[in-house]
Amino acid sequence: MSESLPDDKYMVNSLKNGLLLMELFNKNEIVEMSLSEIATQLGINKSSAYRLLFTLEQMGYIKKDHNKNYMLDIKVVDLSHSYLTSISFKQEAYAVMEQLRDDTGTAVHLFTLDGTEIVNLQNIQPLGSFTSNILPGLRWPAYATVIGQMLLSDLSDEEVKKRFDDFSDWKVYSDATPKNLDELLQAVKRARGKSHLTSWQKFNNDMVACTAPIKDLSSNKMVYALSISFPAQAFSLEHFEQHITPAIVDAANTLSKIYKPGSNW
């Protein structure tokens, strides 16, 4: 945890450790941790870890359960909401996603790449009985999802290798999940230049997902991934290929035309 950062002489170590502490709960879907586990993960003594936890608990970012394990508290959601609100998501773009929802009957999502993870920025619920649990702020491992593989495909192999250089948690979700860096590079290679990628019950056993790239047309760089999701039994493969796939590709192309560099939506 003592990794050197640019201009680290200006770093406030106590603040850095407090933020790293909260980031621990993002890793491996950890929900709660003991004082000893937190101290070990941060590479600090238990007394220092306790002071950090006490401060964060008093401020509402951390809470303690009856077993004296620590977990994130509701105030963290406020930070997430503030960030998502700061992304000026254009009404025009939102309307395109709503139209895609109406045309396909699916949930519609907007994802970005953050290190080795993908982060959901926007979710539009379908109009029927199905409710998507892919909410803004949700993080998934990029290597294991077609959304992540699509976003990674815009990077060079060297950039992908750099991101996953110290990565070791290659959890297998299905026979399609890359189990190491070499398999991920092959998946990324297959994704390059594709208009869309589909996962039919390959990440979530009950769900189908399809994703298409949104690009900055001035540079041809991928900026976001548009995706849809629905229960596997909702549509036949024929209906999916004839109606849903063209709809998401068209919507992604429309969003690419709307996107302007610096608009940050």
Helices and strands as residue ranges (DSSP letters): G 8-10, H 13-23, G 24-29, H 35-42, H 46-58, E 62-64, E 70-72, H 75-86, H 91-104, E 107-114, E 117-124, E 139-141, G 142-144, H 146-152, H 157-163, H 181-191, E 197-200, E 207-216, E 221-231, H 237-239, I 240-244, H 245-258
